[in-house]
Amino acid sequence: MNAARLQALGLDDVAAKLDAGVRLSFDDGVRLFACPDLHAIGWLANREREKRHGAKTYYNFNLRLEATNVCTASCLFCSFARLRPGDPEAYTLSLDQVLDKLRQRASQPLTEVHVVNGLHPDLPFSYYLDLLRGLKAIRPGIHLKCFTAVEIAFFADTYGMSDEQVLRELMAAGLDSLPGGGAEIFAERVRRKICHDKADADRYLSIHRTAHRLGLRTNVTMLYGHIETNEERVDHLLRTRALQDETGGLQAFIPLAFHPDHNQMRKLPAPSASETLRVHAVARLMLDNVAHIKAFWIATGVEVAQIALWYGADDLDGTVQEEKIYHMAGSRTPLTMTTAAIRGLIRAAGREPVERDTLYNVIEPAAALVADAAGPLIH
Ligand code: SF4
């Protein structure tokens, strides 16, 4: 990318700021979203990505569990939730059923269990505490990344506790970090329309702030490609950046593509691949204080996730193994990938695979699982 091209696009000042380590502004972010040349944005984002991580691309060996899809909220974009326990396709796993999913994987060198659920109106708080204790009893060393800030707010309101009390009790039972789900788009205009009956942006951010103060690390997501404007995307990024300035507790930012199948926003098209690449790139450029931008392959599609590794992303999430939220919304990605398959995809994209744990400590993968040849997708 030469200087004349950046100048012709009106991005020479943005490039100069990045060179000088000067933070990009709201207006810069809006211009990056509006720029007609996606590849110029990607080129800038890739420079920032490589400054931080070189060719390294992170993944982990994780297991995703969704213990119930019964949910009192009515988010228009959601294809996963069922309102009442008796509804067709509603399910709530018993604790033993949840724990069995981990027991069945005794031979896998898992480092993380990621749990998110619907907001079930009738389960006791002890269900969640016992779930954490049970998972830790089976695999004491495993990292439990469980419950979005929206779930934490729901627990507090349902069981009559403060957000901090909820977090403290969950931590005492084994909680290690919070995932980033539930952020959607922070702007009030959008939340009123698509997810009016769950925790608002201030509560979401406040719960992450409290979690960081208590010593937990967290992630933040952004659901893009529906009714949000570019200005609202930039606002979302800046609120994320401000939280990180304050606490330093965020590990990764995860753009999540809206999927239109089987939900109340099905008349909208899914975001295009170029939109997905642009969102990852602009996130990398705006979030100068967040270490990792994740291309969650379940949400982007595998091939687009590979390309995103040249558009600002440095992480692909992990093996996942069980995922319902995106697959009920029409995702055609595999349900799981082996670590060998993930490593192969990263290498095929021209990047260097690095296995990490949830806290981004690099770990040596089990030799038997890292043959980079194309292998079966399931362990
Ligand atoms: S997105 Fe989450 S809170 Fe909203 S309806 Fe779906 S499961 Fe419930």
Residues whose N, C-alpha, C, O or C-beta is under 5 A from the ligand:
A	BS01	SF4	C71 A73 S74 C75 C78 A81 N117 G118 L119 K198
